[in-house]
Amino acid sequence: MLLIPAIDLKDGQCVRLKQGDMAQATTFGDDPAAMATQWLEAGARRLHLVDLNGAFAGKPQNLSAIKSILKVVGNDIPVQLGGGIRDLDTIEQYIDAGIRYVIIGTAAVKNPGFLQDACSAFGGHIIVGLDAKDGKVATDGWSKLTGHEVVTLAKRFEDYGVESVIYTDIGRDGMLSGINIEATVKLAQALSIPVIASGGLSNMADIDALCAVEDEGVEGVICGRAIYSGDLNFTVAQDRADELNG
């Protein structure tokens, strides 16, 4: 079970949001590179970056902060990035800069043809981010709820050749209310590609619950507010996961 620290970028700073609301941002640091170094030293094997401004603007907005992170990470661990990725040129720019996996969210739902083109052009580098509430997919920084069922869309995207799916329960994100294990497992069972859980990770009980379903296809979990607030010790949690699924 891969525990993936999230570094959410807003105006060049590291923040966490509650339920995707930019007005409810808590700043945890003004040096993204130092934050990345902290998680590297804590034993992270992958980093999850989000360009929050980009997600709302529809184009990259925190490029200098992203590049500063990539500079300190180097080739040590893979970095995945989402937020405002709407065209192939942006994907190419990020991969050339050193991003291993590019996460396509809203654009995948609104423009499936773009996702298909991205998978063809950048095979092995494309992750789909599906944000949902009550089984329905949300777009545009979670501000719009669509009628699309998560499992149905994910299956279609799997056929396109995406590497994995990040599934976020937006009702729980940033709320420390626990991972939606049932919905995550349901999705993982429907797919042959890995699913990464996201939204609501709060304590070691969540880690235990996720490790118990790893064989269903749940590859990892994105760690956000809990590791910043101190509710969860990242190193202890990753050690625990390794012990359970060693």
C-alpha positions as CSV (number, residue, x, y, z in Angstrom):
1,M,0.0,0.0,0.0
2,L,1.5,3.2,-1.2
3,L,1.0,6.3,1.0
4,I,1.3,9.4,-1.2
5,P,1.7,12.8,0.5
6,A,-0.3,15.6,-1.3
7,I,1.2,19.0,-1.8
8,D,-1.6,21.3,-2.9
9,L,-0.4,24.6,-4.4
10,K,-2.3,27.9,-4.3
11,D,-0.5,31.1,-5.2
12,G,2.8,29.4,-4.7
13,Q,2.0,28.2,-1.2
14,C,1.2,24.8,0.2
15,V,-2.4,24.6,1.4
16,R,-5.2,22.2,2.2
17,L,-8.8,22.9,1.3
18,K,-12.0,21.6,2.8
19,Q,-14.2,19.9,0.2
20,G,-12.4,21.6,-2.6
21,D,-13.5,25.1,-1.5
22,M,-10.8,27.7,-2.3
23,A,-12.3,30.0,0.3
24,Q,-11.5,27.4,3.0
25,A,-7.8,27.1,2.5
26,T,-5.4,26.5,5.3
27,T,-1.7,27.4,4.5
28,F,0.8,24.8,5.7
29,G,4.0,26.3,4.2
30,D,5.3,28.9,1.8
31,D,8.2,26.8,0.5
32,P,6.9,23.9,-1.7
33,A,10.4,22.5,-2.3
34,A,11.1,22.3,1.5
35,M,7.7,20.5,1.9
36,A,8.7,18.0,-0.8
37,T,12.0,17.5,1.0
38,Q,10.2,16.9,4.3
39,W,8.1,14.1,2.7
40,L,11.1,12.6,0.9
41,E,12.9,12.4,4.2
42,A,9.9,10.8,5.9
43,G,10.0,8.0,3.4
44,A,7.5,8.9,0.7
45,R,7.8,6.8,-2.5
46,R,5.6,9.1,-4.6
47,L,4.3,12.6,-4.4
48,H,0.9,14.0,-5.4
49,L,0.9,17.6,-6.5
50,V,-2.2,19.7,-7.3
51,D,-2.1,23.0,-9.0
52,L,-5.3,24.4,-7.4
53,N,-5.2,27.7,-9.2
54,G,-4.7,25.7,-12.4
55,A,-7.8,23.6,-11.7
56,F,-10.0,26.7,-11.7
57,A,-8.1,28.6,-14.5
58,G,-7.9,25.6,-16.8
59,K,-4.2,26.1,-17.4
60,P,-0.9,25.8,-15.3
61,Q,-0.6,28.5,-12.7
62,N,2.0,27.3,-10.2
63,L,4.8,26.2,-12.6
64,S,7.7,27.8,-10.7
65,A,6.6,26.0,-7.5
66,I,6.2,22.7,-9.4
67,K,9.7,23.1,-10.9
68,S,11.2,23.8,-7.5
69,I,9.7,20.6,-6.2
70,L,11.0,18.6,-9.2
71,K,14.5,20.0,-8.6
72,V,14.7,18.7,-5.1
73,V,13.1,15.4,-5.9
74,G,15.2,14.7,-9.0
75,N,14.9,11.0,-10.0
76,D,14.4,9.8,-6.4
77,I,10.7,9.1,-6.6
78,P,7.9,9.6,-9.2
79,V,5.7,12.7,-9.0
80,Q,2.1,12.9,-10.2
81,L,0.4,16.2,-10.9
82,G,-3.1,17.3,-11.5
83,G,-5.0,20.6,-11.9
84,G,-5.9,22.5,-15.1
85,I,-4.5,20.0,-17.6
86,R,-6.6,20.6,-20.7
87,D,-4.3,20.0,-23.7
88,L,-1.5,17.8,-25.0
89,D,1.0,20.6,-25.0
90,T,0.6,21.1,-21.2
91,I,1.1,17.3,-20.7
92,E,4.2,17.4,-22.8
93,Q,5.5,20.4,-20.9
94,Y,5.0,18.7,-17.6
95,I,6.5,15.3,-18.6
96,D,9.5,17.1,-20.1
97,A,9.9,18.9,-16.8
98,G,10.1,15.6,-14.9
99,I,6.5,14.8,-13.9
100,R,6.0,11.0,-14.1
101,Y,2.2,10.9,-14.1
102,V,-0.2,13.6,-15.3
103,I,-3.7,13.5,-13.8
104,I,-6.6,14.4,-16.0
105,G,-9.9,15.1,-14.2
106,T,-12.5,17.5,-15.5
107,A,-11.2,17.4,-19.0
108,A,-11.5,13.6,-19.1
109,V,-15.2,13.8,-18.3
110,K,-16.0,16.8,-20.5
111,N,-13.8,15.8,-23.4
112,P,-13.2,12.0,-23.5
113,G,-11.5,12.4,-26.9
114,F,-8.8,14.5,-25.3
115,L,-8.1,11.7,-22.8
116,Q,-8.0,9.1,-25.5
117,D,-5.5,11.3,-27.4
118,A,-3.4,11.8,-24.3
119,C,-3.2,8.0,-23.6
120,S,-2.1,7.4,-27.2
121,A,0.5,10.1,-27.1
122,F,1.8,9.6,-23.6
123,G,1.1,5.9,-22.8
124,G,2.0,5.0,-19.2
125,H,1.9,8.6,-18.0
126,I,-1.8,9.3,-17.7
127,I,-3.9,8.9,-14.6
128,V,-7.6,9.8,-14.4
129,G,-8.9,11.6,-11.4
130,L,-12.5,10.9,-10.7
131,D,-14.1,13.0,-8.0
132,A,-17.5,11.8,-6.9
133,K,-20.4,12.3,-4.5
134,D,-22.9,9.5,-3.9
135,G,-21.5,7.6,-6.9
136,K,-21.9,10.5,-9.3
137,V,-18.9,12.3,-10.9
138,A,-18.2,16.0,-10.2
139,T,-16.2,18.4,-12.4
140,D,-14.9,21.9,-12.4
141,G,-13.2,21.9,-9.0
142,W,-16.1,19.9,-7.6
143,S,-18.5,22.7,-8.3
144,K,-20.7,20.8,-10.8
145,L,-22.2,17.3,-10.2
146,T,-22.8,15.3,-13.4
147,G,-25.1,12.4,-14.1
148,H,-22.2,10.1,-14.9
149,E,-21.8,7.0,-12.8
150,V,-18.2,6.6,-11.5
151,V,-17.8,2.9,-12.4
152,T,-19.2,3.3,-15.9
153,L,-16.9,6.2,-16.8
154,A,-13.9,4.5,-15.2
155,K,-14.4,1.4,-17.3
156,R,-14.5,3.5,-20.5
157,F,-11.3,5.3,-19.5
158,E,-9.6,2.0,-18.7
159,D,-10.3,1.0,-22.3
160,Y,-8.5,4.1,-23.4
161,G,-5.3,2.9,-21.7
162,V,-5.1,5.1,-18.5
163,E,-2.5,3.9,-16.0
164,S,-4.7,4.1,-12.9
165,V,-7.7,5.9,-11.4
166,I,-7.6,8.3,-8.4
167,Y,-11.0,8.1,-6.7
168,T,-11.9,11.0,-4.4
169,D,-15.0,11.1,-2.3
170,I,-15.5,14.8,-2.3
171,G,-17.9,14.7,0.6
172,R,-15.0,13.6,2.8
173,D,-12.0,15.4,1.4
174,G,-10.2,17.6,3.9
175,M,-12.8,16.6,6.6
176,L,-10.8,13.8,8.4
177,S,-13.9,11.7,8.3
178,G,-12.4,8.5,7.0
179,I,-11.9,7.0,3.6
180,N,-15.0,5.7,1.8
181,I,-13.7,2.1,1.7
182,E,-16.9,0.6,0.3
183,A,-17.1,2.9,-2.8
184,T,-13.3,2.6,-3.4
185,V,-13.5,-1.2,-3.3
186,K,-16.5,-1.3,-5.6
187,L,-14.6,0.7,-8.2
188,A,-11.4,-1.3,-7.8
189,Q,-13.3,-4.6,-8.3
190,A,-14.8,-3.3,-11.5
191,L,-11.4,-2.5,-13.0
192,S,-8.2,-4.3,-13.8
193,I,-6.1,-1.2,-13.4
194,P,-5.1,0.1,-10.0
195,V,-7.2,2.5,-8.0
196,I,-5.7,5.1,-5.6
197,A,-8.0,6.2,-2.8
198,S,-8.4,9.8,-1.8
199,G,-10.5,12.0,0.4
200,G,-10.9,11.7,4.2
201,L,-7.9,9.7,5.3
202,S,-7.7,10.4,9.1
203,N,-6.0,7.8,11.2
204,M,-4.3,4.4,11.4
205,A,-7.7,2.6,11.3
206,D,-8.0,3.9,7.7
207,I,-4.6,2.5,6.9
208,D,-5.6,-0.9,8.3
209,A,-8.9,-0.9,6.4
210,L,-7.1,0.0,3.1
211,C,-4.4,-2.6,3.6
212,A,-7.2,-5.2,4.1
213,V,-8.6,-4.4,0.6
214,E,-5.3,-4.0,-1.3
215,D,-5.7,-7.3,-3.1
216,E,-9.0,-5.9,-4.6
217,G,-6.9,-3.5,-6.6
218,V,-6.5,-0.5,-4.2
219,E,-2.8,0.4,-4.9
220,G,-2.4,3.4,-2.7
221,V,-3.9,6.4,-0.8
222,I,-3.3,10.1,-1.1
223,C,-2.5,11.6,2.3
224,G,-3.6,15.2,2.9
225,R,-4.8,17.1,5.9
226,A,-4.2,14.3,8.4
227,I,-0.4,14.3,7.8
228,Y,-0.3,18.1,8.0
229,S,-2.4,18.4,11.1
230,G,-0.5,15.7,12.9
231,D,-3.5,13.3,13.2
232,L,-1.4,10.8,11.3
233,N,2.4,10.2,11.4
234,F,3.3,9.5,7.8
235,T,6.4,7.4,8.5
236,V,4.7,5.3,11.1
237,A,1.7,4.8,8.8
238,Q,3.8,3.7,5.8
239,D,5.7,1.3,8.0
240,R,2.4,-0.1,9.3
241,A,1.2,-0.6,5.7
242,D,4.5,-2.3,4.7
243,E,4.2,-4.6,7.8
244,L,0.6,-5.5,6.9
245,N,1.2,-6.2,3.3
246,G,4.8,-7.2,3.4
